[in-house]
Amino acid sequence: MKELYLAGKIAELLAAFEGMKGVEEVVAGRAKASGELEVKCVRVQYNPKKTDICELLKKYFNEGVNPYIIAEDPLEQAAVIYKAAEDVPQIEYYARFMQNRGAEPGAALGNMILNDTMPEENELRRVQINYGRLQEFLAD
C-alpha cells in the first residue's frame, strides 16, 4: 500500500475518494510537511497496482479543490504531501500539466497573431498548490 496526503475541505475530499477503485482507506486529519507546511487533509491509502498518483490527482483537482485559487483558510489550501521520494516525479509532472492546461499552442507564439483565440477569462492562471514531504500526520 502507498499513501498520499491531499489538503482541502475534508467533507468534499472524503466523498470524492471513498469508493474509488484502488483506494483502500481514506482518513481525515492534519499533516505537517517539509517547509513548515501544515494543512487539514485526508490520507489516501491506495493500491498502486490498481490506481496511480495521476488518477488520484485527477480526481482531487476535478472534484476536491480548485488549484487556481488561494483558500480563505490557509489550512485548507490545496496541497499534495507525499511520503516516498519516488512519488515526486509523477507529482511534478501532473503539476506542470495543471499549470499548462489551457495554454496557447506553441505555433501561436510567432511574431504576429491576428486573431487572439484565448479569451481573457481563460488566460493562463498560476497554480496555487503546495507540496512537501510528510513529517507528521495526526488523524481526527
N, CA, C and O atoms as a GROMACS GRO file, in nm:
protein
  560
    1MET      N    1   0.084  -0.119   0.000
    1MET     CA    2   0.000   0.000   0.000
    1MET      C    3   0.088   0.125   0.000
    1MET      O    4   0.196   0.127   0.059
    2LYS      N    5   0.039   0.227  -0.068
    2LYS     CA    6   0.107   0.356  -0.069
    2LYS      C    7   0.011   0.460  -0.012
    2LYS      O    8  -0.109   0.436  -0.002
    3GLU      N    9   0.067   0.575   0.025
    3GLU     CA   10  -0.014   0.682   0.084
    3GLU      C   11   0.016   0.814   0.016
    3GLU      O   12   0.129   0.843  -0.024
    4LEU      N   13  -0.089   0.895   0.005
    4LEU     CA   14  -0.078   1.031  -0.044
    4LEU      C   15  -0.169   1.116   0.045
    4LEU      O   16  -0.279   1.073   0.080
    5TYR      N   17  -0.125   1.235   0.080
    5TYR     CA   18  -0.200   1.323   0.169
    5TYR      C   19  -0.243   1.444   0.086
    5TYR      O   20  -0.160   1.513   0.028
    6LEU      N   21  -0.375   1.469   0.083
    6LEU     CA   22  -0.431   1.574  -0.001
    6LEU      C   23  -0.511   1.671   0.084
    6LEU      O   24  -0.602   1.631   0.157
    7ALA      N   25  -0.477   1.800   0.075
    7ALA     CA   26  -0.538   1.901   0.160
    7ALA      C   27  -0.657   1.967   0.092
    7ALA      O   28  -0.666   1.971  -0.031
    8GLY      N   29  -0.748   2.017   0.174
    8GLY     CA   30  -0.866   2.087   0.124
    8GLY      C   31  -0.981   2.073   0.221
    8GLY      O   32  -0.960   2.047   0.340
    9LYS      N   33  -1.102   2.090   0.170
    9LYS     CA   34  -1.221   2.075   0.254
    9LYS      C   35  -1.245   1.926   0.275
    9LYS      O   36  -1.270   1.851   0.180
   10ILE      N   37  -1.237   1.885   0.399
   10ILE     CA   38  -1.238   1.743   0.436
   10ILE      C   39  -1.360   1.669   0.383
   10ILE      O   40  -1.346   1.561   0.325
   11ALA      N   41  -1.480   1.724   0.402
   11ALA     CA   42  -1.603   1.654   0.361
   11ALA      C   43  -1.602   1.625   0.211
   11ALA      O   44  -1.640   1.516   0.169
   12GLU      N   45  -1.559   1.722   0.131
   12GLU     CA   46  -1.555   1.704  -0.014
   12GLU      C   47  -1.452   1.598  -0.053
   12GLU      O   48  -1.477   1.518  -0.142
   13LEU      N   49  -1.338   1.600   0.015
   13LEU     CA   50  -1.233   1.503  -0.017
   13LEU      C   51  -1.273   1.362   0.022
   13LEU      O   52  -1.247   1.266  -0.051
   14LEU      N   53  -1.336   1.348   0.139
   14LEU     CA   54  -1.382   1.215   0.182
   14LEU      C   55  -1.482   1.160   0.081
   14LEU      O   56  -1.474   1.043   0.043
   15ALA      N   57  -1.576   1.243   0.039
   15ALA     CA   58  -1.678   1.199  -0.058
   15ALA      C   59  -1.615   1.162  -0.192
   15ALA      O   60  -1.659   1.068  -0.257
   16ALA      N   61  -1.513   1.236  -0.233
   16ALA     CA   62  -1.451   1.212  -0.363
   16ALA      C   63  -1.374   1.080  -0.368
   16ALA      O   64  -1.378   1.010  -0.469
   17PHE      N   65  -1.306   1.046  -0.259
   17PHE     CA   66  -1.217   0.929  -0.264
   17PHE      C   67  -1.275   0.800  -0.209
   17PHE      O   68  -1.227   0.692  -0.243
   18GLU      N   69  -1.377   0.808  -0.126
   18GLU     CA   70  -1.436   0.685  -0.074
   18GLU      C   71  -1.504   0.610  -0.187
   18GLU      O   72  -1.585   0.667  -0.260
   19GLY      N   73  -1.470   0.485  -0.202
   19GLY     CA   74  -1.528   0.402  -0.307
   19GLY      C   75  -1.455   0.408  -0.439
   19GLY      O   76  -1.493   0.339  -0.534
   20MET      N   77  -1.350   0.488  -0.450
   20MET     CA   78  -1.272   0.494  -0.574
   20MET      C   79  -1.195   0.364  -0.591
   20MET      O   80  -1.141   0.310  -0.494
   21LYS      N   81  -1.189   0.315  -0.712
   21LYS     CA   82  -1.117   0.191  -0.741
   21LYS      C   83  -0.970   0.206  -0.703
   21LYS      O   84  -0.904   0.302  -0.742
   22GLY      N   85  -0.920   0.110  -0.626
   22GLY     CA   86  -0.780   0.111  -0.585
   22GLY      C   87  -0.754   0.180  -0.453
   22GLY      O   88  -0.646   0.163  -0.395
   23VAL      N   89  -0.850   0.257  -0.404
   23VAL     CA   90  -0.834   0.326  -0.276
   23VAL      C   91  -0.882   0.234  -0.165
   23VAL      O   92  -0.997   0.190  -0.164
   24GLU      N   93  -0.793   0.205  -0.071
   24GLU     CA   94  -0.824   0.112   0.038
   24GLU      C   95  -0.884   0.183   0.159
   24GLU      O   96  -0.974   0.131   0.224
   25GLU      N   97  -0.831   0.304   0.190
   25GLU     CA   98  -0.877   0.375   0.310
   25GLU      C   99  -0.858   0.525   0.292
   25GLU      O  100  -0.760   0.570   0.233
   26VAL      N  101  -0.953   0.601   0.345
   26VAL     CA  102  -0.945   0.747   0.344
   26VAL      C  103  -0.968   0.794   0.487
   26VAL      O  104  -1.073   0.766   0.546
   27VAL      N  105  -0.870   0.866   0.544
   27VAL     CA  106  -0.877   0.910   0.683
   27VAL      C  107  -0.852   1.060   0.689
   27VAL      O  108  -0.756   1.110   0.630
   28ALA      N  109  -0.938   1.132   0.760
   28ALA     CA  110  -0.922   1.277   0.778
   28ALA      C  111  -0.824   1.305   0.890
   28ALA      O  112  -0.811   1.227   0.984
   29GLY      N  113  -0.754   1.418   0.880
   29GLY     CA  114  -0.661   1.457   0.985
   29GLY      C  115  -0.586   1.584   0.950
   29GLY      O  116  -0.628   1.661   0.864
   30ARG      N  117  -0.474   1.603   1.018
   30ARG     CA  118  -0.385   1.717   0.992
   30ARG      C  119  -0.247   1.663   0.964
   30ARG      O  120  -0.202   1.566   1.024
   31ALA      N  121  -0.180   1.729   0.870
   31ALA     CA  122  -0.046   1.686   0.833
   31ALA      C  123   0.051   1.802   0.843
   31ALA      O  124   0.017   1.917   0.814
   32LYS      N  125   0.172   1.769   0.884
   32LYS     CA  126   0.284   1.864   0.881
   32LYS      C  127   0.383   1.809   0.780
   32LYS      O  128   0.413   1.690   0.777
   33ALA      N  129   0.433   1.900   0.696
   33ALA     CA  130   0.526   1.859   0.592
   33ALA      C  131   0.647   1.951   0.590
   33ALA      O  132   0.652   2.050   0.663
   34SER      N  133   0.743   1.916   0.507
   34SER     CA  134   0.863   1.996   0.495
   34SER      C  135   0.827   2.140   0.455
   34SER      O  136   0.725   2.163   0.391
   35GLY      N  137   0.911   2.233   0.494
   35GLY     CA  138   0.886   2.374   0.463
   35GLY      C  139   0.780   2.437   0.549
   35GLY      O  140   0.715   2.532   0.506
   36GLU      N  141   0.761   2.388   0.671
   36GLU     CA  142   0.664   2.442   0.767
   36GLU      C  143   0.522   2.442   0.713
   36GLU      O  144   0.441   2.528   0.749
   37LEU      N  145   0.491   2.348   0.628
   37LEU     CA  146   0.357   2.334   0.572
   37LEU      C  147   0.271   2.254   0.669
   37LEU      O  148   0.307   2.143   0.708
   38GLU      N  149   0.155   2.311   0.708
   38GLU     CA  150   0.060   2.242   0.794
   38GLU      C  151  -0.079   2.261   0.735
   38GLU      O  152  -0.121   2.373   0.707
   39VAL      N  153  -0.151   2.149   0.717
   39VAL     CA  154  -0.281   2.154   0.650
   39VAL      C  155  -0.379   2.053   0.708
   39VAL      O  156  -0.340   1.955   0.772
   40LYS      N  157  -0.509   2.081   0.685
   40LYS     CA  158  -0.614   1.982   0.708
   40LYS      C  159  -0.616   1.897   0.581
   40LYS      O  160  -0.617   1.951   0.471
   41CYS      N  161  -0.617   1.766   0.598
   41CYS     CA  162  -0.608   1.682   0.479
   41CYS      C  163  -0.672   1.546   0.500
   41CYS      O  164  -0.721   1.514   0.608
   42VAL      N  165  -0.672   1.469   0.394
   42VAL     CA  166  -0.710   1.328   0.404
   42VAL      C  167  -0.589   1.244   0.364
   42VAL      O  168  -0.515   1.279   0.272
   43ARG      N  169  -0.572   1.135   0.436
   43ARG     CA  170  -0.470   1.037   0.399
   43ARG      C  171  -0.538   0.935   0.308
   43ARG      O  172  -0.634   0.869   0.349
   44VAL      N  173  -0.490   0.924   0.188
   44VAL     CA  174  -0.546   0.829   0.092
   44VAL      C  175  -0.449   0.712   0.082
   44VAL      O  176  -0.339   0.725   0.029
   45GLN      N  177  -0.492   0.596   0.133
   45GLN     CA  178  -0.413   0.474   0.120
   45GLN      C  179  -0.464   0.403  -0.004
   45GLN      O  180  -0.584   0.376  -0.017
   46TYR      N  181  -0.372   0.372  -0.096
   46TYR     CA  182  -0.416   0.313  -0.222
   46TYR      C  183  -0.323   0.200  -0.266
   46TYR      O  184  -0.207   0.192  -0.224
   47ASN      N  185  -0.377   0.115  -0.351
   47ASN     CA  186  -0.302   0.004  -0.407
   47ASN      C  187  -0.244   0.050  -0.541
   47ASN      O  188  -0.321   0.075  -0.634
   48PRO      N  189  -0.111   0.063  -0.553
   48PRO     CA  190  -0.052   0.115  -0.677
   48PRO      C  191  -0.070   0.022  -0.797
   48PRO      O  192  -0.044   0.061  -0.911
   49LYS      N  193  -0.114  -0.102  -0.772
   49LYS     CA  194  -0.140  -0.194  -0.884
   49LYS      C  195  -0.278  -0.170  -0.944
   49LYS      O  196  -0.307  -0.215  -1.055
   50LYS      N  197  -0.364  -0.098  -0.871
   50LYS     CA  198  -0.500  -0.072  -0.919
   50LYS      C  199  -0.522   0.072  -0.961
   50LYS      O  200  -0.607   0.100  -1.046
   51THR      N  201  -0.447   0.165  -0.904
   51THR     CA  202  -0.457   0.306  -0.941
   51THR      C  203  -0.321   0.372  -0.918
   51THR      O  204  -0.237   0.316  -0.847
   52ASP      N  205  -0.301   0.488  -0.976
   52ASP     CA  206  -0.173   0.556  -0.958
   52ASP      C  207  -0.195   0.700  -0.912
   52ASP      O  208  -0.308   0.747  -0.900
   53ILE      N  209  -0.085   0.768  -0.886
   53ILE     CA  210  -0.092   0.904  -0.834
   53ILE      C  211  -0.166   0.997  -0.931
   53ILE      O  212  -0.242   1.083  -0.888
   54CYS      N  213  -0.142   0.981  -1.060
   54CYS     CA  214  -0.208   1.069  -1.157
   54CYS      C  215  -0.360   1.056  -1.152
   54CYS      O  216  -0.431   1.155  -1.165
   55GLU      N  217  -0.410   0.934  -1.133
   55GLU     CA  218  -0.555   0.915  -1.122
   55GLU      C  219  -0.608   0.981  -0.994
   55GLU      O  220  -0.715   1.041  -0.995
   56LEU      N  221  -0.532   0.969  -0.885
   56LEU     CA  222  -0.572   1.032  -0.759
   56LEU      C  223  -0.574   1.184  -0.774
   56LEU      O  224  -0.668   1.250  -0.730
   57LEU      N  225  -0.470   1.239  -0.837
   57LEU     CA  226  -0.462   1.384  -0.854
   57LEU      C  227  -0.571   1.435  -0.950
   57LEU      O  228  -0.625   1.544  -0.931
   58LYS      N  229  -0.600   1.356  -1.051
   58LYS     CA  230  -0.708   1.394  -1.144
   58LYS      C  231  -0.840   1.408  -1.068
   58LYS      O  232  -0.912   1.506  -1.086
   59LYS      N  233  -0.870   1.311  -0.985
   59LYS     CA  234  -0.994   1.315  -0.906
   59LYS      C  235  -0.987   1.431  -0.805
   59LYS      O  236  -1.086   1.501  -0.784
   60TYR      N  237  -0.871   1.451  -0.744
   60TYR     CA  238  -0.851   1.557  -0.645
   60TYR      C  239  -0.882   1.694  -0.704
   60TYR      O  240  -0.955   1.773  -0.644
   61PHE      N  241  -0.827   1.723  -0.822
   61PHE     CA  242  -0.846   1.854  -0.881
   61PHE      C  243  -0.979   1.869  -0.954
   61PHE      O  244  -1.027   1.980  -0.972
   62ASN      N  245  -1.039   1.759  -0.997
   62ASN     CA  246  -1.170   1.768  -1.064
   62ASN      C  247  -1.285   1.775  -0.965
   62ASN      O  248  -1.386   1.839  -0.994
   63GLU      N  249  -1.272   1.710  -0.849
   63GLU     CA  250  -1.384   1.703  -0.754
   63GLU      C  251  -1.354   1.762  -0.617
   63GLU      O  252  -1.446   1.799  -0.544
   64GLY      N  253  -1.227   1.772  -0.582
   64GLY     CA  254  -1.192   1.813  -0.446
   64GLY      C  255  -1.162   1.960  -0.428
   64GLY      O  256  -1.225   2.026  -0.346
   65VAL      N  257  -1.066   2.013  -0.503
   65VAL     CA  258  -1.022   2.152  -0.483
   65VAL      C  259  -1.000   2.222  -0.617
   65VAL      O  260  -0.982   2.158  -0.720
   66ASN      N  261  -1.001   2.354  -0.611
   66ASN     CA  262  -0.966   2.436  -0.726
   66ASN      C  263  -0.820   2.476  -0.709
   66ASN      O  264  -0.789   2.550  -0.617
   67PRO      N  265  -0.730   2.429  -0.796
   67PRO     CA  266  -0.588   2.456  -0.778
   67PRO      C  267  -0.546   2.598  -0.815
   67PRO      O  268  -0.429   2.633  -0.798
   68TYR      N  269  -0.638   2.679  -0.866
   68TYR     CA  270  -0.603   2.813  -0.913
   68TYR      C  271  -0.638   2.924  -0.814
   68TYR      O  272  -0.611   3.041  -0.842
   69ILE      N  273  -0.698   2.890  -0.702
   69ILE     CA  274  -0.736   2.994  -0.606
   69ILE      C  275  -0.663   2.975  -0.473
   69ILE      O  276  -0.617   2.866  -0.440
   70ILE      N  277  -0.652   3.083  -0.399
   70ILE     CA  278  -0.597   3.077  -0.264
   70ILE      C  279  -0.715   3.061  -0.170
   70ILE      O  280  -0.807   3.143  -0.171
   71ALA      N  281  -0.712   2.958  -0.089
   71ALA     CA  282  -0.823   2.928   0.003
   71ALA      C  283  -0.832   3.035   0.112
   71ALA      O  284  -0.731   3.093   0.152
   72GLU      N  285  -0.954   3.060   0.160
   72GLU     CA  286  -0.975   3.156   0.268
   72GLU      C  287  -0.906   3.108   0.395
   72GLU      O  288  -0.847   3.189   0.468
   73ASP      N  289  -0.912   2.979   0.422
   73ASP     CA  290  -0.846   2.920   0.538
   73ASP      C  291  -0.714   2.859   0.491
   73ASP      O  292  -0.715   2.765   0.411
   74PRO      N  293  -0.600   2.909   0.539
   74PRO     CA  294  -0.470   2.856   0.495
   74PRO      C  295  -0.453   2.706   0.521
   74PRO      O  296  -0.375   2.640   0.452
   75LEU      N  297  -0.526   2.653   0.619
   75LEU     CA  298  -0.517   2.510   0.648
   75LEU      C  299  -0.588   2.426   0.541
   75LEU      O  300  -0.569   2.305   0.536
   76GLU      N  301  -0.669   2.491   0.456
   76GLU     CA  302  -0.742   2.420   0.352
   76GLU      C  303  -0.687   2.450   0.212
   76GLU      O  304  -0.748   2.413   0.112
   77GLN      N  305  -0.572   2.517   0.206
   77GLN     CA  306  -0.510   2.545   0.077
   77GLN      C  307  -0.471   2.415   0.008
   77GLN      O  308  -0.426   2.321   0.074
   78ALA      N  309  -0.489   2.409  -0.123
   78ALA     CA  310  -0.453   2.289  -0.198
   78ALA      C  311  -0.308   2.252  -0.171
   78ALA      O  312  -0.218   2.334  -0.185
   79ALA      N  313  -0.287   2.126  -0.133
   79ALA     CA  314  -0.152   2.077  -0.104
   79ALA      C  315  -0.146   1.928  -0.131
   79ALA      O  316  -0.241   1.855  -0.104
   80VAL      N  317  -0.033   1.884  -0.183
   80VAL     CA  318  -0.007   1.743  -0.206
   80VAL      C  319   0.115   1.707  -0.123
   80VAL      O  320   0.223   1.761  -0.143
   81ILE      N  321   0.095   1.615  -0.030
   81ILE     CA  322   0.203   1.575   0.060
   81ILE      C  323   0.231   1.427   0.035
   81ILE      O  324   0.139   1.345   0.030
   82TYR      N  325   0.357   1.394   0.020
   82TYR     CA  326   0.397   1.259  -0.015
   82TYR      C  327   0.489   1.201   0.092
   82TYR      O  328   0.550   1.275   0.170
   83LYS      N  329   0.498   1.068   0.096
   83LYS     CA  330   0.589   1.001   0.190
   83LYS      C  331   0.717   0.957   0.120
   83LYS      O  332   0.826   0.972   0.175
   84ALA      N  333   0.703   0.902   0.001
   84ALA     CA  334   0.817   0.843  -0.070
   84ALA      C  335   0.869   0.938  -0.178
   84ALA      O  336   0.791   0.996  -0.254
   85ALA      N  337   1.000   0.952  -0.184
   85ALA     CA  338   1.062   1.038  -0.285
   85ALA      C  339   1.034   0.989  -0.427
   85ALA      O  340   1.040   1.068  -0.521
   86GLU      N  341   1.003   0.861  -0.442
   86GLU     CA  342   0.974   0.808  -0.576
   86GLU      C  343   0.846   0.866  -0.634
   86GLU      O  344   0.822   0.855  -0.755
   87ASP      N  345   0.762   0.928  -0.551
   87ASP     CA  346   0.637   0.988  -0.598
   87ASP      C  347   0.656   1.127  -0.657
   87ASP      O  348   0.569   1.176  -0.729
   88VAL      N  349   0.768   1.191  -0.628
   88VAL     CA  350   0.790   1.330  -0.668
   88VAL      C  351   0.782   1.351  -0.819
   88VAL      O  352   0.716   1.446  -0.861
   89PRO      N  353   0.845   1.268  -0.904
   89PRO     CA  354   0.836   1.294  -1.049
   89PRO      C  355   0.692   1.294  -1.102
   89PRO      O  356   0.658   1.377  -1.185
   90GLN      N  357   0.609   1.201  -1.055
   90GLN     CA  358   0.470   1.198  -1.101
   90GLN      C  359   0.394   1.321  -1.053
   90GLN      O  360   0.313   1.377  -1.128
   91ILE      N  361   0.419   1.363  -0.930
   91ILE     CA  362   0.351   1.481  -0.876
   91ILE      C  363   0.393   1.606  -0.954
   91ILE      O  364   0.308   1.688  -0.990
   92GLU      N  365   0.523   1.620  -0.981
   92GLU     CA  366   0.572   1.735  -1.057
   92GLU      C  367   0.517   1.735  -1.200
   92GLU      O  368   0.482   1.840  -1.254
   93TYR      N  369   0.511   1.617  -1.260
   93TYR     CA  370   0.456   1.605  -1.395
   93TYR      C  371   0.311   1.653  -1.398
   93TYR      O  372   0.272   1.729  -1.487
   94TYR      N  373   0.232   1.609  -1.302
   94TYR     CA  374   0.092   1.648  -1.300
   94TYR      C  375   0.077   1.798  -1.270
   94TYR      O  376  -0.012   1.863  -1.324
   95ALA      N  377   0.163   1.852  -1.186
   95ALA     CA  378   0.159   1.995  -1.156
   95ALA      C  379   0.188   2.077  -1.282
   95ALA      O  380   0.123   2.179  -1.306
   96ARG      N  381   0.286   2.034  -1.362
   96ARG     CA  382   0.315   2.104  -1.488
   96ARG      C  383   0.196   2.094  -1.584
   96ARG      O  384   0.164   2.191  -1.654
   97PHE      N  385   0.133   1.978  -1.587
   97PHE     CA  386   0.014   1.961  -1.670
   97PHE      C  387  -0.094   2.061  -1.629
   97PHE      O  388  -0.155   2.126  -1.714
   98MET      N  389  -0.118   2.073  -1.497
   98MET     CA  390  -0.221   2.164  -1.448
   98MET      C  391  -0.186   2.309  -1.481
   98MET      O  392  -0.273   2.388  -1.516
   99GLN      N  393  -0.058   2.345  -1.470
   99GLN     CA  394  -0.015   2.481  -1.497
   99GLN      C  395  -0.034   2.517  -1.645
   99GLN      O  396  -0.070   2.630  -1.677
  100ASN      N  397  -0.010   2.422  -1.734
  100ASN     CA  398  -0.017   2.449  -1.877
  100ASN      C  399  -0.154   2.421  -1.938
  100ASN      O  400  -0.174   2.441  -2.057
  101ARG      N  401  -0.247   2.376  -1.857
  101ARG     CA  402  -0.382   2.348  -1.906
  101ARG      C  403  -0.443   2.477  -1.959
  101ARG      O  404  -0.450   2.577  -1.888
  102GLY      N  405  -0.486   2.475  -2.084
  102GLY     CA  406  -0.546   2.593  -2.145
  102GLY      C  407  -0.447   2.689  -2.206
  102GLY      O  408  -0.486   2.796  -2.254
  103ALA      N  409  -0.318   2.654  -2.206
  103ALA     CA  410  -0.217   2.742  -2.264
  103ALA      C  411  -0.227   2.743  -2.416
  103ALA      O  412  -0.273   2.646  -2.477
  104GLU      N  413  -0.185   2.852  -2.476
  104GLU     CA  414  -0.183   2.862  -2.622
  104GLU      C  415  -0.088   2.757  -2.678
  104GLU      O  416   0.014   2.727  -2.616
  105PRO      N  417  -0.119   2.700  -2.794
  105PRO     CA  418  -0.026   2.607  -2.857
  105PRO      C  419   0.101   2.679  -2.899
  105PRO      O  420   0.100   2.800  -2.924
  106GLY      N  421   0.211   2.605  -2.908
  106GLY     CA  422   0.340   2.664  -2.941
  106GLY      C  423   0.340   2.738  -3.073
  106GLY      O  424   0.415   2.835  -3.088
  107ALA      N  425   0.260   2.696  -3.170
  107ALA     CA  426   0.256   2.760  -3.301
  107ALA      C  427   0.204   2.903  -3.293
  107ALA      O  428   0.230   2.983  -3.382
  108ALA      N  429   0.131   2.935  -3.190
  108ALA     CA  430   0.073   3.069  -3.176
  108ALA      C  431   0.172   3.169  -3.116
  108ALA      O  432   0.136   3.285  -3.093
  109LEU      N  433   0.292   3.125  -3.090
  109LEU     CA  434   0.389   3.214  -3.026
  109LEU      C  435   0.476   3.287  -3.128
  109LEU      O  436   0.582   3.338  -3.092
  110GLY      N  437   0.432   3.294  -3.253
  110GLY     CA  438   0.507   3.364  -3.356
  110GLY      C  439   0.504   3.514  -3.335
  110GLY      O  440   0.455   3.563  -3.233
  111ASN      N  441   0.557   3.588  -3.432
  111ASN     CA  442   0.568   3.733  -3.419
  111ASN      C  443   0.435   3.805  -3.435
  111ASN      O  444   0.415   3.911  -3.375
  112MET      N  445   0.344   3.750  -3.515
  112MET     CA  446   0.220   3.822  -3.541
  112MET      C  447   0.100   3.730  -3.518
  112MET      O  448   0.090   3.623  -3.578
  113ILE      N  449   0.010   3.774  -3.431
  113ILE     CA  450  -0.112   3.699  -3.407
  113ILE      C  451  -0.228   3.791  -3.444
  113ILE      O  452  -0.247   3.897  -3.384
  114LEU      N  453  -0.305   3.751  -3.545
  114LEU     CA  454  -0.415   3.834  -3.591
  114LEU      C  455  -0.542   3.810  -3.510
  114LEU      O  456  -0.614   3.905  -3.477
  115ASN      N  457  -0.569   3.685  -3.479
  115ASN     CA  458  -0.689   3.650  -3.404
  115ASN      C  459  -0.646   3.587  -3.272
  115ASN      O  460  -0.595   3.476  -3.270
  116ASP      N  461  -0.666   3.657  -3.165
  116ASP     CA  462  -0.631   3.601  -3.035
  116ASP      C  463  -0.740   3.502  -2.995
  116ASP      O  464  -0.854   3.541  -2.970
  117THR      N  465  -0.705   3.375  -2.989
  117THR     CA  466  -0.803   3.270  -2.961
  117THR      C  467  -0.826   3.249  -2.812
  117THR      O  468  -0.916   3.174  -2.773
  118MET      N  469  -0.747   3.314  -2.730
  118MET     CA  470  -0.757   3.293  -2.585
  118MET      C  471  -0.842   3.403  -2.523
  118MET      O  472  -0.796   3.517  -2.512
  119PRO      N  473  -0.965   3.372  -2.481
  119PRO     CA  474  -1.046   3.473  -2.413
  119PRO      C  475  -0.980   3.513  -2.280
  119PRO      O  476  -0.907   3.434  -2.220
  120GLU      N  477  -1.007   3.633  -2.237
  120GLU     CA  478  -0.943   3.685  -2.117
  120GLU      C  479  -0.968   3.598  -1.994
  120GLU      O  480  -0.879   3.583  -1.911
  121GLU      N  481  -1.088   3.541  -1.983
  121GLU     CA  482  -1.118   3.459  -1.865
  121GLU      C  483  -1.039   3.328  -1.864
  121GLU      O  484  -1.031   3.261  -1.761
  122ASN      N  485  -0.981   3.291  -1.978
  122ASN     CA  486  -0.903   3.168  -1.985
  122ASN      C  487  -0.753   3.193  -1.986
  122ASN      O  488  -0.674   3.101  -2.008
  123GLU      N  489  -0.713   3.316  -1.961
  123GLU     CA  490  -0.570   3.346  -1.957
  123GLU      C  491  -0.501   3.250  -1.860
  123GLU      O  492  -0.562   3.204  -1.763
  124LEU      N  493  -0.376   3.223  -1.887
  124LEU     CA  494  -0.300   3.130  -1.804
  124LEU      C  495  -0.299   3.177  -1.659
  124LEU      O  496  -0.258   3.289  -1.629
  125ARG      N  497  -0.344   3.090  -1.571
  125ARG     CA  498  -0.350   3.123  -1.428
  125ARG      C  499  -0.243   3.043  -1.355
  125ARG      O  500  -0.212   2.930  -1.393
  126ARG      N  501  -0.190   3.101  -1.253
  126ARG     CA  502  -0.086   3.034  -1.174
  126ARG      C  503  -0.151   2.932  -1.081
  126ARG      O  504  -0.249   2.962  -1.013
  127VAL      N  505  -0.095   2.812  -1.079
  127VAL     CA  506  -0.144   2.707  -0.990
  127VAL      C  507  -0.100   2.739  -0.847
  127VAL      O  508   0.017   2.768  -0.823
  128GLN      N  509  -0.194   2.733  -0.753
  128GLN     CA  510  -0.169   2.766  -0.612
  128GLN      C  511  -0.167   2.638  -0.529
  128GLN      O  512  -0.254   2.617  -0.444
  129ILE      N  513  -0.069   2.553  -0.552
  129ILE     CA  514  -0.061   2.424  -0.483
  129ILE      C  515   0.069   2.418  -0.406
  129ILE      O  516   0.175   2.452  -0.457
  130ASN      N  517   0.060   2.373  -0.281
  130ASN     CA  518   0.179   2.350  -0.200
  130ASN      C  519   0.217   2.202  -0.208
  130ASN      O  520   0.132   2.116  -0.224
  131TYR      N  521   0.346   2.176  -0.196
  131TYR     CA  522   0.397   2.039  -0.199
  131TYR      C  523   0.495   2.021  -0.084
  131TYR      O  524   0.560   2.117  -0.042
  132GLY      N  525   0.505   1.901  -0.035
  132GLY     CA  526   0.604   1.875   0.069
  132GLY      C  527   0.610   1.728   0.106
  132GLY      O  528   0.520   1.650   0.075
  133ARG      N  529   0.718   1.693   0.174
  133ARG     CA  530   0.736   1.556   0.222
  133ARG      C  531   0.680   1.547   0.363
  133ARG      O  532   0.706   1.633   0.447
  134LEU      N  533   0.603   1.443   0.389
  134LEU     CA  534   0.535   1.426   0.517
  134LEU      C  535   0.634   1.416   0.632
  134LEU      O  536   0.735   1.346   0.625
  135GLN      N  537   0.603   1.489   0.739
  135GLN     CA  538   0.679   1.478   0.864
  135GLN      C  539   0.593   1.416   0.973
  135GLN      O  540   0.642   1.336   1.053
  136GLU      N  541   0.463   1.453   0.975
  136GLU     CA  542   0.375   1.402   1.080
  136GLU      C  543   0.230   1.409   1.032
  136GLU      O  544   0.189   1.505   0.967
  137PHE      N  545   0.153   1.304   1.067
  137PHE     CA  546   0.010   1.303   1.037
  137PHE      C  547  -0.065   1.266   1.164
  137PHE      O  548  -0.033   1.167   1.229
  138LEU      N  549  -0.165   1.347   1.199
  138LEU     CA  550  -0.249   1.321   1.316
  138LEU      C  551  -0.392   1.302   1.269
  138LEU      O  552  -0.455   1.396   1.220
  139ALA      N  553  -0.444   1.180   1.284
  139ALA     CA  554  -0.581   1.150   1.241
  139ALA      C  555  -0.680   1.215   1.336
  139ALA      O  556  -0.654   1.226   1.456
  140ASP      N  557  -0.795   1.257   1.283
  140ASP     CA  558  -0.901   1.317   1.365
  140ASP      C  559  -0.976   1.210   1.442
  140ASP      O  560  -1.069   1.240   1.516
   0.00000   0.00000   0.00000
